[in-house]
Amino acid sequence: MGWFGKKKKPQNALEQADNLMNKGLSGLLMKSAVSKENRDRINQSLETAKQAQMASSGIVSISATAIVISVTDTGKLINFDPIVVLVLDVTENDGNTYQTTLETLVSKIQIPRAGDRVGLGHNPANPSELMYMGLLP
C-alpha cells in the first residue's frame, strides 16, 4: 500500500525514466531545467532502449536479415552500451532487397562489424520501421 491507500503497480526502469522525463511534476521540472535539445536526446535514447527491450524479450520476431556494410559510433551510450549507425544490405523474408541506414543500441559485447549478419524486426510502434534484433550465427 502507498501512503494514501493507493497501491502502485511495479514499473520497469524504462517506464520510470519515461515518467520522470515527461509526466507529472518531475516532467514539468525537466521542461524548465533541461534544454529542449537535451530532452529530445534523452527521449530518443529512451525510445531506442525500449525497442531493444522489445527485441530481447521476444515481442518482435525477425522479419528480415541484413549484412552490415559499415558501423559508425555515435558517441552516445545507454547503460554503457553504445548507440551506433549501421549501413545495411537488407533482405526481407519476402525476398525484397535494399540498402538502409539504422541508428540503434547494440550490446557492448556484441557490436556488429562489417560483414556480420544481423536480424531485423518490424517496430510494433511503427510497423513500417525496422529495428535491430542482434547478431545472427
Buried (B, 14 or more C-beta within 10 A) or exposed (E): EEEEEEEEEEEEEBEEBBEBBBEEEEBEEBEEEBEEEEBEEBBEBBBBBBBBBBBEEEEBEBBBBBBBBEBEEEEBEBEEBBBBEBBBEBBBEEEEEEEBEBBBBBEEEEBBEEEBEBBBBBBEEEEEEBBBBBBEE
